[in-house]
Structures are given as C-alpha cells and as structure tokens.
C-alpha cells in the first residue's frame, strides 16, 4: 500500500466520512488485545514480575517494532524513535510490578510509548521546524517527474503529521493507522471516548487542509 493510500484512501481523495486510512486497519496493534492472547500475556507478565529475563526478552521481541512505529510516527526521527523504544522498555522493567491488569498490557505499554513520545516532542519538537525537507530538495524532487512528485508528497504527509498537536497526532496514529477503537484509545490515553472521537475529527480535518494544496502531486 502506498503512502497516498494509507492516508487518503484507495480512491486518491478524502472520503466523505473523513477516514484517511480506512485500508490501514490491519490490526497490528490490536492483535495483542484479543482474548486468544490474554492467557498467554498474563503468564508472560507474571514471569516478568518475578524478574525472569527471558520473559522480559519475549515482551521486547513482541512489542519493539510496534513501539518504534508509534514513536516514529509521533516524532519523524529514526534515532530518537530508537531511543524512545529503549526508554519505554526501561520503564517497563522498572514499573512492571505496578501493572495490576486493570487494562490490557498492550494498552499499558502503548500508554508508556505515547507518553515518552510526548515528552520527546515537548523537549525538542517545539524547538525545531516542522518542515522536514529543505526547499532546495523539494525543488529537486519536482524536477524528477512522477516518482519525484510521489516522494515529495510522502514528505508532505510527514509534515502534515508533524503539524498536528501531539494529542491529535496520538489519536490519529492509534485509530487510523494502528487500528485501535475509541474505547481502547480511551484506555491508552486516559481520556473519554468522546474526547478521543473529537481529537480524531480535528486531526483528520487538519490533515485534509494541510495536504489538499499538494494533491496534484499524486496525479
């Protein structure tokens, strides 16, 4: 699936419903929430609480890519995303004993990941330009024909994501990319279902407004 399809839908334009990623609900994050995995997860978490390094390693293998994906979509920075992954699992090691199971472990670890990404953005995001590609590079891509324009549009998608307020960006990523429901997002974010829906609507509107002037690049 191309980036255009991921954010804009397979028709190449914004849907009437406003869902920018209807085809992206692959369940990458949600698969860990299914009842089929709950007993196994409970056993792994119990072993982690006992200090078993092998169980901690299992959690790392299960979640490292998902945590990285969340971090990168929040920050658009590979090196910082790798750092966030390490910070998340250090916190998991320190705080696993406090996990009481009030929500799923996946919601718990995603909450840590989103919070770490928020912390990064507060420390560095406001000090940096949202523009991810220099103007000279954009002009160069425009001269490379269809492939260059497509690459440039990918950059504009990243810029649009970076322009979202952190709370909107998190809900957009969790719902329209990772495929979580609003009920699950409310558990991850610690907000109401209504707040999750409102933040998603704002994120979609901002994404549409940001990307609309650049839609000609996808033709």
VENZISUL-V238174 format. One line per field, one symbol per residue. phi: phi as a letter, one per 40 degrees, with the letter a starting at -180 (. if undefined). psi: psi as a letter, one per 40 degrees, with the letter a starting at -180 (. if undefined). Layout:
phi = ???
psi = ???
This chain:
phi = .ccccccbgccgaccccgccacccccgdccdcccccbccccdcccdccccgcccccccccccbdccccddccccbfbcccccccdccccccdccbdcccbgcbccccccccccccccdcdcccbcccbccccbcdcccccccccgdcccccccdccccccccccddcccccdccccbcgccccccccccgbccccccccccccccccccccdcbccccc
psi = hidddddeieeeihideehefdeegefddddeeiddeddddddddddddeehddddddddddeddddddddddddfhdddddddddddddddddeddeheediidddddddddddddddddddddeeiidhehiddddddddeeadddddddddddddddddeiiddddddddddedeeiidddddddefiiddddddddddddddddddddeedeee.
